[in-house]
């Protein structure tokens, strides 16, 4: 404790000696991190938000693309409607799996950050 603290310059102590902390620690998600690690945490939060947003937009765009092509195929061949609908649901499910994986990766960046060591 003595190495991390130093006396305040230019003031007279009143009720004992007053100290200022030299290196400041921050409590984040139940653990204490140093000021040097806050930059890593900040960029991890930004990257997590960016991953979630980009994957959500990409999934919405590709879901609409799969559905529009399936509907286009159903209008051209109405007798294949059942098979095309099943294929459309499987395709949309595969497209939606990618943002779920991306959000899991972003949660790992926030809560179990491998860059903090």
C-alpha positions in Angstrom: 0.0 0.0 0.0 2.9 2.3 0.7 4.3 2.1 -2.8 1.0 3.0 -4.5 0.4 6.0 -2.3 2.3 9.3 -2.0 1.9 12.4 0.2 -0.1 15.3 -1.2 2.2 18.2 -2.1 1.7 21.6 -0.6 -0.9 20.8 2.1 -0.6 20.3 5.8 -2.2 17.1 7.1 -5.1 17.8 9.5 -6.3 14.5 11.1 -3.4 12.3 10.1 -1.5 12.1 6.8 -3.5 12.5 3.6 -2.6 10.5 0.6 -3.4 10.4 -3.1 -3.5 7.1 -4.9 -0.8 6.8 -7.5 -2.2 4.1 -9.8 -6.0 4.1 -10.0 -7.9 0.8 -10.2 -11.3 0.5 -11.7 -13.9 -2.2 -10.8 -15.4 -3.6 -13.9 -17.7 -6.7 -14.1 -16.7 -7.8 -10.6 -12.9 -7.6 -11.1 -10.4 -4.8 -10.7 -8.6 -3.6 -13.8 -5.9 -1.0 -14.1 -6.0 2.1 -16.2 -3.9 0.5 -18.9 -6.5 -2.2 -19.3 -9.4 0.2 -19.7 -8.4 0.9 -23.3 -8.7 -2.8 -24.1 -12.1 -2.9 -22.4 -13.4 0.2 -24.2 -12.3 -1.2 -27.6 -13.8 -4.6 -26.8 -17.1 -3.0 -26.0 -17.0 -1.0 -29.3 -16.0 -4.1 -31.3 -18.8 -6.1 -29.6 -21.4 -3.5 -30.5 -20.1 -3.4 -34.1 -20.1 -7.2 -34.4 -23.7 -7.4 -33.2 -24.9 -4.5 -35.5 -23.2 -5.7 -38.7 -24.3 -9.3 -38.2 -27.9 -8.2 -37.6 -28.1 -6.0 -40.7 -26.4 -8.8 -42.8 -28.9 -11.4 -41.5 -31.9 -9.2 -42.2 -30.7 -8.4 -45.7 -30.0 -12.1 -46.5 -33.2 -13.3 -45.0 -35.1 -11.0 -47.3 -33.1 -12.2 -50.2 -33.8 -15.9 -49.5 -37.5 -15.2 -49.0 -37.8 -13.1 -52.1 -36.1 -15.8 -54.3 -38.3 -18.5 -52.8 -41.4 -16.5 -53.5 -40.2 -15.9 -57.0 -39.7 -19.6 -57.5 -43.2 -20.3 -56.1 -44.8 -17.9 -58.5 -43.0 -19.5 -61.5 -43.8 -23.1 -60.4 -46.8 -23.3 -58.1 -46.6 -27.1 -57.9 -43.2 -26.9 -56.2 -44.5 -24.6 -53.4 -44.1 -27.2 -50.6 -40.6 -28.1 -51.4 -39.5 -24.5 -52.0 -41.1 -23.4 -48.7 -39.2 -26.1 -46.8 -36.0 -25.1 -48.6 -36.7 -21.5 -47.7 -37.1 -22.2 -44.0 -33.8 -24.2 -44.0 -32.0 -21.4 -45.8 -33.3 -18.8 -43.4 -32.3 -20.9 -40.5 -28.8 -21.3 -41.8 -28.6 -17.5 -42.4 -29.8 -16.8 -38.9 -27.1 -19.1 -37.3 -24.3 -16.7 -38.3 -25.5 -13.7 -36.3 -26.1 -16.0 -33.3 -22.5 -17.2 -33.5 -21.4 -13.5 -33.9 -23.3 -12.4 -30.8 -21.7 -15.3 -28.8 -18.3 -14.1 -29.9 -19.2 -10.5 -28.9 -20.3 -11.7 -25.5 -17.0 -13.5 -25.0 -15.3 -10.2 -25.8 -17.2 -8.4 -23.2 -17.4 -10.9 -20.3 -14.4 -13.2 -20.8 -12.0 -11.0 -22.6 -9.0 -13.0 -23.8 -7.0 -9.7 -24.4 -6.9 -8.8 -20.7 -4.6 -11.6 -19.8 
